[in-house]
Amino acid sequence: LQNETGKIRADSKLDINLERSRVTDMFTDQERKLMEATTEFHKKVSS
């Protein structure tokens, strides 16, 4: 029973870490897109 509990905990930790990584990647991508949009906006405003 302890062995099964340990496996479930390990799987849960892996799932949480993968999800955290996925969210971090999504956030980084959104930040990049925001920077690109801001740069494009400033180029259009200044011309």
mmCIF file of the N, C-alpha and C atoms, coordinates in Angstrom:
data_MODEL
# 
_entry.id   MODEL 
# 
loop_
_atom_site.group_PDB 
_atom_site.id 
_atom_site.type_symbol 
_atom_site.label_atom_id 
_atom_site.label_alt_id 
_atom_site.label_comp_id 
_atom_site.label_asym_id 
_atom_site.label_entity_id 
_atom_site.label_seq_id 
_atom_site.pdbx_PDB_ins_code 
_atom_site.Cartn_x 
_atom_site.Cartn_y 
_atom_site.Cartn_z 
_atom_site.occupancy 
_atom_site.B_iso_or_equiv 
_atom_site.pdbx_formal_charge 
_atom_site.auth_seq_id 
_atom_site.auth_comp_id 
_atom_site.auth_asym_id 
_atom_site.auth_atom_id 
_atom_site.pdbx_PDB_model_num 
ATOM 1   N N  . LEU A 1 1  ? 0.829 -1.207 0.000   1.00 0.00 ? 1  LEU A N  1 
ATOM 2   C CA . LEU A 1 1  ? 0.000 0.000  0.000   1.00 0.00 ? 1  LEU A CA 1 
ATOM 3   C C  . LEU A 1 1  ? 0.871 1.268  0.000   1.00 0.00 ? 1  LEU A C  1 
ATOM 4   N N  . GLN A 1 2  ? 1.938 1.254  0.797   1.00 0.00 ? 2  GLN A N  1 
ATOM 5   C CA . GLN A 1 2  ? 2.835 2.409  0.818   1.00 0.00 ? 2  GLN A CA 1 
ATOM 6   C C  . GLN A 1 2  ? 3.500 2.603  -0.537  1.00 0.00 ? 2  GLN A C  1 
ATOM 7   N N  . ASN A 1 3  ? 3.835 1.494  -1.186  1.00 0.00 ? 3  ASN A N  1 
ATOM 8   C CA . ASN A 1 3  ? 4.460 1.569  -2.498  1.00 0.00 ? 3  ASN A CA 1 
ATOM 9   C C  . ASN A 1 3  ? 3.517 2.222  -3.507  1.00 0.00 ? 3  ASN A C  1 
ATOM 10  N N  . GLU A 1 4  ? 2.257 1.830  -3.480  1.00 0.00 ? 4  GLU A N  1 
ATOM 11  C CA . GLU A 1 4  ? 1.262 2.414  -4.387  1.00 0.00 ? 4  GLU A CA 1 
ATOM 12  C C  . GLU A 1 4  ? 1.067 3.903  -4.101  1.00 0.00 ? 4  GLU A C  1 
ATOM 13  N N  . THR A 1 5  ? 1.031 4.249  -2.829  1.00 0.00 ? 5  THR A N  1 
ATOM 14  C CA . THR A 1 5  ? 0.889 5.656  -2.445  1.00 0.00 ? 5  THR A CA 1 
ATOM 15  C C  . THR A 1 5  ? 2.078 6.462  -2.947  1.00 0.00 ? 5  THR A C  1 
ATOM 16  N N  . GLY A 1 6  ? 3.261 5.906  -2.826  1.00 0.00 ? 6  GLY A N  1 
ATOM 17  C CA . GLY A 1 6  ? 4.470 6.573  -3.317  1.00 0.00 ? 6  GLY A CA 1 
ATOM 18  C C  . GLY A 1 6  ? 4.426 6.785  -4.817  1.00 0.00 ? 6  GLY A C  1 
ATOM 19  N N  . LYS A 1 7  ? 3.937 5.792  -5.555  1.00 0.00 ? 7  LYS A N  1 
ATOM 20  C CA . LYS A 1 7  ? 3.825 5.920  -7.013  1.00 0.00 ? 7  LYS A CA 1 
ATOM 21  C C  . LYS A 1 7  ? 2.836 7.021  -7.387  1.00 0.00 ? 7  LYS A C  1 
ATOM 22  N N  . ILE A 1 8  ? 1.712 7.053  -6.676  1.00 0.00 ? 8  ILE A N  1 
ATOM 23  C CA . ILE A 1 8  ? 0.699 8.081  -6.954  1.00 0.00 ? 8  ILE A CA 1 
ATOM 24  C C  . ILE A 1 8  ? 1.261 9.468  -6.668  1.00 0.00 ? 8  ILE A C  1 
ATOM 25  N N  . ARG A 1 9  ? 1.973 9.599  -5.562  1.00 0.00 ? 9  ARG A N  1 
ATOM 26  C CA . ARG A 1 9  ? 2.587 10.889 -5.227  1.00 0.00 ? 9  ARG A CA 1 
ATOM 27  C C  . ARG A 1 9  ? 3.605 11.299 -6.286  1.00 0.00 ? 9  ARG A C  1 
ATOM 28  N N  . ALA A 1 10 ? 4.421 10.370 -6.729  1.00 0.00 ? 10 ALA A N  1 
ATOM 29  C CA . ALA A 1 10 ? 5.428 10.672 -7.753  1.00 0.00 ? 10 ALA A CA 1 
ATOM 30  C C  . ALA A 1 10 ? 4.751 11.097 -9.051  1.00 0.00 ? 10 ALA A C  1 
ATOM 31  N N  . ASP A 1 11 ? 3.690 10.392 -9.432  1.00 0.00 ? 11 ASP A N  1 
ATOM 32  C CA . ASP A 1 11 ? 2.956 10.763 -10.646 1.00 0.00 ? 11 ASP A CA 1 
ATOM 33  C C  . ASP A 1 11 ? 2.334 12.147 -10.507 1.00 0.00 ? 11 ASP A C  1 
ATOM 34  N N  . SER A 1 12 ? 1.793 12.427 -9.335  1.00 0.00 ? 12 SER A N  1 
ATOM 35  C CA . SER A 1 12 ? 1.175 13.735 -9.096  1.00 0.00 ? 12 SER A CA 1 
ATOM 36  C C  . SER A 1 12 ? 2.212 14.848 -9.163  1.00 0.00 ? 12 SER A C  1 
ATOM 37  N N  . LYS A 1 13 ? 3.372 14.610 -8.563  1.00 0.00 ? 13 LYS A N  1 
ATOM 38  C CA . LYS A 1 13 ? 4.438 15.614 -8.614  1.00 0.00 ? 13 LYS A CA 1 
ATOM 39  C C  . LYS A 1 13 ? 4.883 15.851 -10.047 1.00 0.00 ? 13 LYS A C  1 
ATOM 40  N N  . LEU A 1 14 ? 5.013 14.788 -10.816 1.00 0.00 ? 14 LEU A N  1 
ATOM 41  C CA . LEU A 1 14 ? 5.403 14.920 -12.214 1.00 0.00 ? 14 LEU A CA 1 
ATOM 42  C C  . LEU A 1 14 ? 4.359 15.725 -12.980 1.00 0.00 ? 14 LEU A C  1 
ATOM 43  N N  . ASP A 1 15 ? 3.080 15.406 -12.770 1.00 0.00 ? 15 ASP A N  1 
ATOM 44  C CA . ASP A 1 15 ? 2.008 16.136 -13.442 1.00 0.00 ? 15 ASP A CA 1 
ATOM 45  C C  . ASP A 1 15 ? 2.034 17.617 -13.079 1.00 0.00 ? 15 ASP A C  1 
ATOM 46  N N  . ILE A 1 16 ? 2.235 17.903 -11.805 1.00 0.00 ? 16 ILE A N  1 
ATOM 47  C CA . ILE A 1 16 ? 2.278 19.302 -11.356 1.00 0.00 ? 16 ILE A CA 1 
ATOM 48  C C  . ILE A 1 16 ? 3.464 20.020 -11.984 1.00 0.00 ? 16 ILE A C  1 
ATOM 49  N N  . ASN A 1 17 ? 4.619 19.372 -12.021 1.00 0.00 ? 17 ASN A N  1 
ATOM 50  C CA . ASN A 1 17 ? 5.804 19.994 -12.612 1.00 0.00 ? 17 ASN A CA 1 
ATOM 51  C C  . ASN A 1 17 ? 5.631 20.222 -14.107 1.00 0.00 ? 17 ASN A C  1 
ATOM 52  N N  . LEU A 1 18 ? 5.028 19.263 -14.796 1.00 0.00 ? 18 LEU A N  1 
ATOM 53  C CA . LEU A 1 18 ? 4.784 19.440 -16.227 1.00 0.00 ? 18 LEU A CA 1 
ATOM 54  C C  . LEU A 1 18 ? 3.806 20.585 -16.478 1.00 0.00 ? 18 LEU A C  1 
ATOM 55  N N  . GLU A 1 19 ? 2.772 20.660 -15.668 1.00 0.00 ? 19 GLU A N  1 
ATOM 56  C CA . GLU A 1 19 ? 1.787 21.736 -15.813 1.00 0.00 ? 19 GLU A CA 1 
ATOM 57  C C  . GLU A 1 19 ? 2.420 23.089 -15.512 1.00 0.00 ? 19 GLU A C  1 
ATOM 58  N N  . ARG A 1 20 ? 3.249 23.145 -14.478 1.00 0.00 ? 20 ARG A N  1 
ATOM 59  C CA . ARG A 1 20 ? 3.944 24.391 -14.147 1.00 0.00 ? 20 ARG A CA 1 
ATOM 60  C C  . ARG A 1 20 ? 4.833 24.827 -15.309 1.00 0.00 ? 20 ARG A C  1 
ATOM 61  N N  . SER A 1 21 ? 5.528 23.889 -15.895 1.00 0.00 ? 21 SER A N  1 
ATOM 62  C CA . SER A 1 21 ? 6.389 24.193 -17.033 1.00 0.00 ? 21 SER A CA 1 
ATOM 63  C C  . SER A 1 21 ? 5.573 24.687 -18.225 1.00 0.00 ? 21 SER A C  1 
ATOM 64  N N  . ARG A 1 22 ? 4.431 24.045 -18.469 1.00 0.00 ? 22 ARG A N  1 
ATOM 65  C CA . ARG A 1 22 ? 3.568 24.441 -19.580 1.00 0.00 ? 22 ARG A CA 1 
ATOM 66  C C  . ARG A 1 22 ? 3.044 25.863 -19.377 1.00 0.00 ? 22 ARG A C  1 
ATOM 67  N N  . VAL A 1 23 ? 2.625 26.177 -18.161 1.00 0.00 ? 23 VAL A N  1 
ATOM 68  C CA . VAL A 1 23 ? 2.110 27.513 -17.862 1.00 0.00 ? 23 VAL A CA 1 
ATOM 69  C C  . VAL A 1 23 ? 3.227 28.550 -17.987 1.00 0.00 ? 23 VAL A C  1 
ATOM 70  N N  . THR A 1 24 ? 4.415 28.216 -17.523 1.00 0.00 ? 24 THR A N  1 
ATOM 71  C CA . THR A 1 24 ? 5.555 29.125 -17.649 1.00 0.00 ? 24 THR A CA 1 
ATOM 72  C C  . THR A 1 24 ? 5.858 29.404 -19.114 1.00 0.00 ? 24 THR A C  1 
ATOM 73  N N  . ASP A 1 25 ? 5.833 28.364 -19.944 1.00 0.00 ? 25 ASP A N  1 
ATOM 74  C CA . ASP A 1 25 ? 6.055 28.543 -21.380 1.00 0.00 ? 25 ASP A CA 1 
ATOM 75  C C  . ASP A 1 25 ? 4.979 29.426 -22.003 1.00 0.00 ? 25 ASP A C  1 
ATOM 76  N N  . MET A 1 26 ? 3.723 29.213 -21.604 1.00 0.00 ? 26 MET A N  1 
ATOM 77  C CA . MET A 1 26 ? 2.629 30.034 -22.123 1.00 0.00 ? 26 MET A CA 1 
ATOM 78  C C  . MET A 1 26 ? 2.819 31.495 -21.722 1.00 0.00 ? 26 MET A C  1 
ATOM 79  N N  . PHE A 1 27 ? 3.204 31.727 -20.474 1.00 0.00 ? 27 PHE A N  1 
ATOM 80  C CA . PHE A 1 27 ? 3.422 33.081 -19.984 1.00 0.00 ? 27 PHE A CA 1 
ATOM 81  C C  . PHE A 1 27 ? 4.553 33.758 -20.766 1.00 0.00 ? 27 PHE A C  1 
ATOM 82  N N  . THR A 1 28 ? 5.637 33.038 -20.981 1.00 0.00 ? 28 THR A N  1 
ATOM 83  C CA . THR A 1 28 ? 6.773 33.576 -21.729 1.00 0.00 ? 28 THR A CA 1 
ATOM 84  C C  . THR A 1 28 ? 6.359 33.936 -23.148 1.00 0.00 ? 28 THR A C  1 
ATOM 85  N N  . ASP A 1 29 ? 5.568 33.077 -23.776 1.00 0.00 ? 29 ASP A N  1 
ATOM 86  C CA . ASP A 1 29 ? 5.085 33.342 -25.127 1.00 0.00 ? 29 ASP A CA 1 
ATOM 87  C C  . ASP A 1 29 ? 4.190 34.580 -25.151 1.00 0.00 ? 29 ASP A C  1 
ATOM 88  N N  . GLN A 1 30 ? 3.325 34.718 -24.166 1.00 0.00 ? 30 GLN A N  1 
ATOM 89  C CA . GLN A 1 30 ? 2.449 35.894 -24.094 1.00 0.00 ? 30 GLN A CA 1 
ATOM 90  C C  . GLN A 1 30 ? 3.267 37.167 -23.875 1.00 0.00 ? 30 GLN A C  1 
ATOM 91  N N  . GLU A 1 31 ? 4.279 37.095 -23.047 1.00 0.00 ? 31 GLU A N  1 
ATOM 92  C CA . GLU A 1 31 ? 5.152 38.247 -22.821 1.00 0.00 ? 31 GLU A CA 1 
ATOM 93  C C  . GLU A 1 31 ? 5.849 38.659 -24.122 1.00 0.00 ? 31 GLU A C  1 
ATOM 94  N N  . ARG A 1 32 ? 6.323 37.676 -24.879 1.00 0.00 ? 32 ARG A N  1 
ATOM 95  C CA . ARG A 1 32 ? 6.982 37.961 -26.152 1.00 0.00 ? 32 ARG A CA 1 
ATOM 96  C C  . ARG A 1 32 ? 6.013 38.634 -27.120 1.00 0.00 ? 32 ARG A C  1 
ATOM 97  N N  . LYS A 1 33 ? 4.802 38.105 -27.208 1.00 0.00 ? 33 LYS A N  1 
ATOM 98  C CA . LYS A 1 33 ? 3.798 38.685 -28.103 1.00 0.00 ? 33 LYS A CA 1 
ATOM 99  C C  . LYS A 1 33 ? 3.441 40.109 -27.682 1.00 0.00 ? 33 LYS A C  1 
ATOM 100 N N  . LEU A 1 34 ? 3.355 40.337 -26.382 1.00 0.00 ? 34 LEU A N  1 
ATOM 101 C CA . LEU A 1 34 ? 3.055 41.675 -25.881 1.00 0.00 ? 34 LEU A CA 1 
ATOM 102 C C  . LEU A 1 34 ? 4.175 42.645 -26.244 1.00 0.00 ? 34 LEU A C  1 
ATOM 103 N N  . MET A 1 35 ? 5.415 42.214 -26.088 1.00 0.00 ? 35 MET A N  1 
ATOM 104 C CA . MET A 1 35 ? 6.553 43.068 -26.450 1.00 0.00 ? 35 MET A CA 1 
ATOM 105 C C  . MET A 1 35 ? 6.541 43.388 -27.939 1.00 0.00 ? 35 MET A C  1 
ATOM 106 N N  . GLU A 1 36 ? 6.242 42.389 -28.771 1.00 0.00 ? 36 GLU A N  1 
ATOM 107 C CA . GLU A 1 36 ? 6.171 42.614 -30.213 1.00 0.00 ? 36 GLU A CA 1 
ATOM 108 C C  . GLU A 1 36 ? 5.068 43.610 -30.550 1.00 0.00 ? 36 GLU A C  1 
ATOM 109 N N  . ALA A 1 37 ? 3.905 43.462 -29.922 1.00 0.00 ? 37 ALA A N  1 
ATOM 110 C CA . ALA A 1 37 ? 2.788 44.371 -30.176 1.00 0.00 ? 37 ALA A CA 1 
ATOM 111 C C  . ALA A 1 37 ? 3.122 45.786 -29.710 1.00 0.00 ? 37 ALA A C  1 
ATOM 112 N N  . THR A 1 38 ? 3.775 45.896 -28.565 1.00 0.00 ? 38 THR A N  1 
ATOM 113 C CA . THR A 1 38 ? 4.164 47.208 -28.044 1.00 0.00 ? 38 THR A CA 1 
ATOM 114 C C  . THR A 1 38 ? 5.158 47.880 -28.980 1.00 0.00 ? 38 THR A C  1 
ATOM 115 N N  . THR A 1 39 ? 6.129 47.122 -29.454 1.00 0.00 ? 39 THR A N  1 
ATOM 116 C CA . THR A 1 39 ? 7.119 47.662 -30.386 1.00 0.00 ? 39 THR A CA 1 
ATOM 117 C C  . THR A 1 39 ? 6.447 48.123 -31.673 1.00 0.00 ? 39 THR A C  1 
ATOM 118 N N  . GLU A 1 40 ? 5.546 47.307 -32.198 1.00 0.00 ? 40 GLU A N  1 
ATOM 119 C CA . GLU A 1 40 ? 4.818 47.657 -33.420 1.00 0.00 ? 40 GLU A CA 1 
ATOM 120 C C  . GLU A 1 40 ? 3.997 48.931 -33.206 1.00 0.00 ? 40 GLU A C  1 
ATOM 121 N N  . PHE A 1 41 ? 3.345 49.031 -32.066 1.00 0.00 ? 41 PHE A N  1 
ATOM 122 C CA . PHE A 1 41 ? 2.546 50.213 -31.741 1.00 0.00 ? 41 PHE A CA 1 
ATOM 123 C C  . PHE A 1 41 ? 3.426 51.461 -31.711 1.00 0.00 ? 41 PHE A C  1 
ATOM 124 N N  . HIS A 1 42 ? 4.570 51.381 -31.037 1.00 0.00 ? 42 HIS A N  1 
ATOM 125 C CA . HIS A 1 42 ? 5.459 52.538 -30.933 1.00 0.00 ? 42 HIS A CA 1 
ATOM 126 C C  . HIS A 1 42 ? 6.023 52.932 -32.296 1.00 0.00 ? 42 HIS A C  1 
ATOM 127 N N  . LYS A 1 43 ? 6.284 51.957 -33.156 1.00 0.00 ? 43 LYS A N  1 
ATOM 128 C CA . LYS A 1 43 ? 6.761 52.267 -34.510 1.00 0.00 ? 43 LYS A CA 1 
ATOM 129 C C  . LYS A 1 43 ? 5.702 53.041 -35.285 1.00 0.00 ? 43 LYS A C  1 
ATOM 130 N N  . LYS A 1 44 ? 4.444 52.602 -35.177 1.00 0.00 ? 44 LYS A N  1 
ATOM 131 C CA . LYS A 1 44 ? 3.358 53.268 -35.906 1.00 0.00 ? 44 LYS A CA 1 
ATOM 132 C C  . LYS A 1 44 ? 3.086 54.660 -35.350 1.00 0.00 ? 44 LYS A C  1 
ATOM 133 N N  . VAL A 1 45 ? 3.167 54.818 -34.034 1.00 0.00 ? 45 VAL A N  1 
ATOM 134 C CA . VAL A 1 45 ? 2.909 56.117 -33.409 1.00 0.00 ? 45 VAL A CA 1 
ATOM 135 C C  . VAL A 1 45 ? 4.004 57.110 -33.779 1.00 0.00 ? 45 VAL A C  1 
ATOM 136 N N  . SER A 1 46 ? 5.237 56.657 -33.834 1.00 0.00 ? 46 SER A N  1 
ATOM 137 C CA . SER A 1 46 ? 6.357 57.567 -34.081 1.00 0.00 ? 46 SER A CA 1 
ATOM 138 C C  . SER A 1 46 ? 6.530 57.918 -35.560 1.00 0.00 ? 46 SER A C  1 
ATOM 139 N N  . SER A 1 47 ? 5.847 57.210 -36.451 1.00 0.00 ? 47 SER A N  1 
ATOM 140 C CA . SER A 1 47 ? 6.024 57.532 -37.883 1.00 0.00 ? 47 SER A CA 1 
ATOM 141 C C  . SER A 1 47 ? 4.909 58.381 -38.430 1.00 0.00 ? 47 SER A C  1 
# 
